[in-house]
């Protein structure tokens, strides 16, 4: 019995299929080269880095839970000791968020937060360093501050990337440097750390970027919020003076810097006014303990646990050597304004650390952190420029 020949697709019939394949190929190419896709990948990686870094911080210090002077619960209630109680930016936001919830809604939120989700054997509460049975009224506010710290570190990394791009660095260096900085933040919380250190980093990076872009108006509300978070921003504002000289005359740059310092000073006086009767002092003097710590050579060879492994402590000979090498490699690439900012930041930081900071607390060198991130970025830029192109060997 004769068989019928197989039907073949005519050109008109094959055209839609070909067009469909071409459309998908074009879509894949657009996604591959899309700035939105690239930015989405960066956001995801930065968020993972911020989460990991904060997890390392929390494993060390929690939110100072149970401390008799400055636990988060005391900060939320306004009962903490001075000067810590002055730093009310995040506690006020947490309390404000809590007041927006009705009693029934808050109870449902608390139950949701305390119930493990289906893919977890234990919920997040199991690794929290606070007893939520005893502190049930603080569950929502505690989680608010917990996630806000991650959020501010994440935003700080994004702003740092913009700083690199604004200074003309490549996208590679501008993207990788904040990532490296974020992963190393856990080392900066050696010997101490607080929840308000994360908004501080964001505010300092944002102020740096606003100065580079000459957005003077936005520096005013940022200065208020940053000082409300931590009064040390008053001194960081002074380190921005060399950056103002990029676009302004000496007299105008000095006037702008003084204006920011004045705004910060007024904000500090207002912020501390409700807590003048709290225990403690306006500031704590650490000069003698600090001198004893820094002249003891044994502290240069101390270790601690970071990310679950034993590493050199934040203040150690290893850290000093790495930071020195980074700045040595980047110093020539820094323009005069960046150099002066870095030197001024170090000059302002050292006496403040000796006078008012706990011994060995690297986080208190935070005025230098933007310069350190840029040192990483400029080194990455140079390494990438000098790297030999990779050669792919074909199989035998």
C-alpha positions as CSV (number, residue, x, y, z in Angstrom):
1,X,0.0,0.0,0.0
2,X,1.6,3.3,-1.0
3,X,2.5,5.7,1.8
4,X,1.8,9.3,1.6
5,X,4.8,11.6,1.6
6,X,5.4,13.5,4.9
7,X,4.2,17.0,4.8
8,X,6.9,19.6,5.0
9,X,6.5,23.0,6.4
10,X,6.2,25.7,3.9
11,X,8.2,28.9,4.3
12,X,5.0,30.7,5.4
13,X,4.4,28.0,8.1
14,X,8.0,28.0,9.4
15,X,8.2,31.8,9.6
16,X,6.2,32.1,12.9
17,X,8.4,29.5,14.6
18,X,11.5,31.2,13.4
19,X,10.3,34.5,14.5
20,X,9.5,33.1,17.9
21,X,13.0,31.7,18.3
22,X,14.4,35.0,17.2
23,X,12.3,36.8,19.7
24,X,13.4,34.6,22.6
25,X,17.1,34.9,21.5
26,X,16.7,38.7,21.4
27,X,15.1,38.7,24.9
28,X,17.9,36.6,26.3
29,X,20.4,39.0,24.8
30,X,18.6,42.0,26.2
31,X,18.5,40.4,29.6
32,X,22.2,39.5,29.5
33,X,23.2,43.1,28.7
34,X,20.4,44.8,30.7
35,X,21.5,47.3,33.3
36,X,18.4,46.4,35.3
37,X,19.4,42.7,35.4
38,X,23.0,43.7,36.4
39,X,21.7,46.0,39.1
40,X,19.4,43.2,40.4
41,X,22.3,40.9,40.8
42,X,24.3,43.6,42.6
43,X,21.4,44.2,45.0
44,X,21.0,40.5,45.7
45,X,24.7,40.1,46.4
46,X,24.9,43.2,48.6
47,X,21.9,42.1,50.6
48,X,23.5,38.7,51.2
49,X,26.7,40.4,52.3
50,X,24.9,42.8,54.6
51,X,22.9,39.8,56.1
52,X,26.1,37.8,56.6
53,X,28.0,40.7,58.1
54,X,25.2,41.6,60.5
55,X,24.9,37.9,61.5
56,X,28.6,38.0,62.4
57,X,28.1,41.1,64.4
58,X,25.0,39.7,66.2
59,X,26.8,36.5,67.1
60,X,29.4,38.7,68.9
61,X,27.2,41.4,70.6
62,X,23.5,40.8,69.9
63,X,21.7,44.0,70.5
64,X,23.5,44.3,73.9
65,X,20.7,42.2,75.4
66,X,20.7,42.1,79.1
67,X,23.3,44.8,79.6
68,X,22.6,46.9,82.7
69,X,23.5,50.2,81.0
70,X,22.6,50.1,77.3
71,X,20.5,47.1,76.3
72,X,18.1,47.7,73.4
73,X,15.2,47.3,75.8
74,X,16.6,50.1,77.9
75,X,17.2,52.2,74.8
76,X,13.6,51.7,73.7
77,X,12.3,52.7,77.1
78,X,14.6,55.7,77.3
79,X,16.2,54.3,80.5
80,X,19.7,53.6,79.3
81,X,22.7,55.4,80.7
82,X,24.1,58.5,79.2
83,X,25.6,59.1,76.6
84,X,24.2,56.0,74.9
85,X,20.6,57.0,75.5
86,X,21.1,60.1,73.4
87,X,21.3,57.9,70.3
88,X,17.6,57.5,69.8
89,X,17.2,57.4,66.0
90,X,16.4,53.7,65.6
91,X,14.6,53.3,69.0
92,X,12.3,56.2,68.1
93,X,11.5,54.7,64.7
94,X,10.9,51.3,66.3
95,X,8.6,52.8,69.0
96,X,6.8,54.8,66.3
97,X,6.2,51.7,64.2
98,X,4.9,49.9,67.2
99,X,2.4,52.6,68.0
100,X,0.9,52.3,64.5
101,X,-0.1,48.7,65.2
102,X,-3.4,48.0,67.0
103,X,-3.3,45.6,69.9
104,X,-4.9,42.8,67.9
105,X,-2.7,43.3,64.9
106,X,0.5,43.5,67.0
107,X,-0.5,40.2,68.7
108,X,-0.9,38.6,65.3
109,X,2.5,39.9,64.2
110,X,4.1,38.6,67.3
111,X,2.6,35.2,66.8
112,X,3.8,35.2,63.2
113,X,7.3,36.3,64.1
114,X,7.6,33.6,66.8
115,X,6.3,30.8,64.7
116,X,8.9,28.9,62.5
117,X,8.0,28.9,58.8
118,X,7.5,25.5,57.1
119,X,11.0,25.3,55.7
120,X,12.8,25.8,59.1
121,X,13.2,23.4,61.9
122,X,13.6,26.3,64.3
123,X,12.5,29.9,63.8
124,X,14.7,33.0,63.9
125,X,13.7,33.4,67.5
126,X,15.9,30.4,68.4
127,X,19.1,32.3,67.7
128,X,18.0,35.6,69.3
129,X,19.8,36.6,72.4
130,X,16.8,37.9,74.2
131,X,14.0,36.0,76.1
132,X,10.8,37.0,74.3
133,X,8.7,35.3,76.9
134,X,10.0,37.8,79.5
135,X,10.2,40.7,77.0
136,X,7.0,40.0,75.0
137,X,6.1,43.7,74.7
138,X,9.4,44.3,72.8
139,X,9.1,41.5,70.1
140,X,8.0,43.8,67.2
141,X,10.4,46.6,68.1
142,X,13.3,44.2,68.6
143,X,12.8,42.7,65.1
144,X,12.4,46.2,63.6
145,X,15.8,47.2,64.9
146,X,17.3,43.9,63.9
147,X,16.2,44.2,60.3
148,X,16.8,47.9,60.2
149,X,20.5,47.3,60.9
150,X,20.7,44.9,57.9
151,X,18.9,47.4,55.8
152,X,21.1,50.3,56.7
153,X,24.3,48.3,56.0
154,X,22.8,47.2,52.7
155,X,22.0,50.8,51.7
156,X,25.5,51.9,52.8
157,X,27.0,49.4,50.4
158,X,24.9,50.8,47.5
159,X,25.8,54.4,48.4
160,X,29.5,53.4,48.5
161,X,29.2,52.0,45.0
162,X,27.8,55.3,43.8
163,X,30.8,57.1,45.5
164,X,33.2,55.0,43.4
165,X,31.3,55.7,40.2
166,X,31.1,59.4,41.0
167,X,34.9,59.5,41.4
168,X,35.3,58.0,37.9
169,X,36.2,54.5,39.0
170,X,35.2,51.5,36.8
171,X,32.0,49.7,37.5
172,X,34.1,46.6,38.5
173,X,36.1,48.4,41.2
174,X,33.1,50.5,42.3
175,X,31.0,47.3,42.8
176,X,33.6,45.0,44.3
177,X,35.1,47.4,46.8
178,X,31.9,47.9,48.9
179,X,31.4,44.1,48.8
180,X,34.8,43.5,50.2
181,X,34.3,46.3,52.8
182,X,30.9,44.8,53.8
183,X,32.4,41.4,54.3
184,X,35.2,42.8,56.6
185,X,32.8,44.9,58.7
186,X,32.6,42.1,61.3
187,X,36.3,42.7,62.1
188,X,35.6,46.4,62.8
189,X,33.2,45.3,65.6
190,X,36.1,43.9,67.6
191,X,35.9,44.7,71.3
192,X,32.5,46.3,70.9
193,X,29.6,47.2,68.7
194,X,26.1,48.7,68.8
195,X,23.1,48.8,66.6
196,X,23.5,52.5,65.8
197,X,26.8,51.8,64.1
198,X,24.9,50.6,61.0
199,X,22.9,53.7,60.4
200,X,26.1,55.7,61.1
201,X,27.9,54.1,58.2
202,X,25.0,54.8,55.9
203,X,24.8,58.4,56.9
204,X,28.5,59.0,56.6
205,X,28.6,57.4,53.1
206,X,25.5,59.4,52.1
207,X,27.1,62.7,53.3
208,X,30.2,61.9,51.4
209,X,28.2,61.3,48.2
210,X,26.1,64.4,48.6
211,X,29.2,66.5,49.0
212,X,30.7,65.0,45.8
213,X,27.5,65.8,43.9
214,X,27.2,69.2,45.6
215,X,23.7,68.5,46.9
216,X,24.0,71.0,49.8
217,X,20.3,71.2,50.6
218,X,20.0,67.5,51.4
219,X,23.0,67.7,53.7
220,X,20.9,69.6,56.2
221,X,18.2,67.0,57.0
222,X,20.9,64.2,56.7
223,X,23.0,66.0,59.3
224,X,20.0,66.2,61.7
225,X,19.2,62.5,61.3
226,X,22.8,61.4,61.5
227,X,23.5,63.4,64.7
228,X,20.3,62.1,66.2
229,X,21.6,58.6,65.5
230,X,25.0,59.4,67.0
231,X,26.5,62.7,68.1
232,X,29.9,61.9,66.6
233,X,28.6,63.0,63.2
234,X,29.4,66.5,64.3
235,X,33.1,65.6,64.0
236,X,32.7,63.7,60.8
237,X,31.2,66.8,59.2
238,X,34.5,68.5,59.8
239,X,36.4,65.9,57.8
240,X,34.2,66.8,54.7
241,X,35.9,70.2,54.5
242,X,38.6,69.1,51.9
243,X,35.8,67.6,49.7
244,X,33.9,70.9,49.6
245,X,37.0,72.4,48.1
246,X,36.4,70.4,45.0
247,X,33.7,72.8,44.0
248,X,33.9,75.8,46.3
249,X,36.3,78.5,47.4
250,X,38.2,78.2,50.7
251,X,35.9,80.7,52.5
252,X,32.7,79.1,51.2
253,X,33.9,75.6,52.0
254,X,34.7,76.7,55.5
255,X,31.3,78.3,55.9
256,X,29.5,75.2,54.7
257,X,31.4,73.0,57.1
258,X,30.8,75.3,60.0
259,X,27.1,75.4,59.2
260,X,26.9,71.6,59.2
261,X,28.8,71.5,62.5
262,X,26.4,74.1,64.0
263,X,23.3,72.1,62.8
264,X,24.8,68.9,64.3
265,X,25.6,70.7,67.6
266,X,22.1,72.1,67.9
267,X,20.6,68.7,67.1
268,X,22.8,67.1,69.8
269,X,21.6,69.5,72.4
270,X,18.0,68.9,71.6
271,X,18.4,65.1,71.4
272,X,20.0,64.9,74.9
273,X,17.6,67.3,76.6
274,X,15.0,64.7,77.6
275,X,17.6,62.4,79.2
276,X,19.6,64.8,81.4
277,X,18.4,63.0,84.6
278,X,19.4,59.6,83.3
279,X,22.3,57.9,85.1
280,X,25.8,58.1,83.6
281,X,27.6,61.1,82.2
282,X,27.5,63.3,79.1
283,X,30.7,61.5,77.9
284,X,32.9,58.7,79.2
285,X,36.7,59.2,79.5
286,X,38.8,56.3,78.4
287,X,42.2,58.0,78.2
288,X,44.1,56.0,80.8
289,X,42.7,52.5,79.9
290,X,43.3,53.3,76.2
291,X,46.9,54.3,76.7
292,X,47.5,51.1,78.7
293,X,45.9,49.0,76.0
294,X,47.7,50.6,73.0
295,X,51.2,50.5,74.6
296,X,50.8,46.9,75.5
297,X,52.4,45.0,72.5
298,X,50.6,41.8,73.3
299,X,47.4,43.4,72.0
300,X,48.9,43.4,68.5
301,X,48.9,39.6,68.5
302,X,45.4,38.9,69.9
303,X,42.8,36.8,68.2
304,X,39.0,36.4,68.2
305,X,36.3,34.5,66.5
306,X,34.8,35.9,63.3
307,X,32.4,34.0,61.0
308,X,32.9,30.9,63.1
309,X,36.7,30.8,62.8
310,X,39.6,32.1,64.8
311,X,41.1,35.2,63.1
312,X,43.4,38.1,64.2
313,X,41.5,40.7,66.2
314,X,40.3,43.9,64.6
315,X,43.1,45.8,66.3
316,X,46.1,43.7,65.5
317,X,49.4,43.9,63.7
318,X,47.8,41.9,60.8
319,X,45.0,44.5,60.4
320,X,47.4,47.4,60.6
321,X,49.7,45.9,57.9
322,X,46.7,45.2,55.5
323,X,45.3,48.7,55.9
324,X,48.8,50.2,55.4
325,X,49.3,48.2,52.2
326,X,45.9,49.3,50.9
327,X,46.5,53.0,51.5
328,X,50.1,52.7,50.1
329,X,48.8,51.2,46.9
330,X,46.0,53.7,46.5
331,X,47.6,56.9,47.8
332,X,49.0,58.1,44.5
333,X,45.7,57.5,42.8
334,X,43.9,59.6,45.4
335,X,43.5,63.2,44.3
336,X,44.5,65.9,46.8
337,X,41.0,66.3,48.2
338,X,40.7,62.6,49.0
339,X,44.2,62.6,50.6
340,X,43.3,65.6,52.7
341,X,40.0,64.0,53.7
342,X,41.8,60.8,54.7
343,X,44.4,62.7,56.7
344,X,41.9,64.9,58.4
345,X,39.7,61.9,59.3
346,X,42.6,60.2,60.9
347,X,43.7,63.4,62.7
348,X,40.2,63.9,64.1
349,X,39.7,60.2,65.0
350,X,42.9,59.4,66.9
351,X,42.4,61.9,69.8
352,X,38.7,61.1,70.0
353,X,39.4,57.4,70.2
354,X,42.0,57.8,72.9
355,X,39.8,60.1,74.9
356,X,36.3,58.7,74.5
357,X,36.4,55.2,72.9
358,X,36.7,51.8,74.6
359,X,40.2,50.3,74.1
360,X,40.6,48.4,70.9
361,X,37.2,49.2,69.4
362,X,38.0,49.5,65.7
363,X,34.4,50.7,65.0
364,X,35.3,54.0,66.5
365,X,37.7,54.6,63.6
366,X,34.5,54.9,61.4
367,X,35.5,58.4,60.1
368,X,38.1,56.6,58.1
369,X,35.9,53.9,56.7
370,X,34.9,55.7,53.5
371,X,38.6,56.4,52.7
372,X,39.4,52.7,53.5
373,X,36.7,51.5,51.1
374,X,38.1,53.9,48.4
375,X,41.6,52.5,49.0
376,X,40.2,49.1,48.3
377,X,38.5,50.4,45.1
378,X,41.6,52.1,43.8
379,X,43.7,49.0,44.4
380,X,41.1,46.9,42.6
381,X,41.2,49.4,39.7
382,X,45.0,49.1,39.4
383,X,45.0,45.3,39.7
384,X,42.4,45.0,37.0
385,X,44.3,47.3,34.7
386,X,47.6,45.4,35.2
387,X,46.1,41.9,35.0
388,X,47.1,39.8,32.1
389,X,44.3,38.5,29.9
390,X,43.4,35.0,30.6
391,X,44.2,32.3,28.1
392,X,42.0,29.3,27.6
393,X,43.8,26.1,26.8
394,X,42.1,23.7,24.5
395,X,42.0,20.1,25.4
396,X,44.5,17.7,23.9
